[in-house]
């Protein structure tokens, strides 16, 4: 896919799934977010979430993996300048099965570098109960297949 293939309004429910394991929740937390409700199932059972939950940053990483594997172009991705409206709607727990949906909100060709454009995509993660657990708007620079005609 190239910039021209990202059509505003396209909404896709992607087929891939990721199963969230207790071990990976704890491992991520040990390295990056060492709060007891991410680290210790026994202590977490008595905490505000009534059980172990994944770090929000772990959830964001899981979204990025699905996004890179199922949505982002393999031939024309040029990175991205940021993410907007990052939200954790509900905790992600061990055993949850997450899936990705995307909606292209905007695709604007660069005036200064017409060989690329900026694509704004709403991404959402849903669990096995079809409940929204995570969302954000990802900004990606995408290479163009063709150059616009010069006047």
Secondary structure, 3 states (H helix, E strand, C coil): CCHHHCCCCCEEECCCCEECCHHHHHHHHHHHCCCHHHHCHHHHHCCCCCCCCCCHHHHHHHHHHHHHHHCCCCCCECCCCEEEEEEECCCCCCCCEEEEEEEEEEEEECCCCCCEEEEEEEEEEECCCCCEEEEEEEEEEEECCCCCCCC
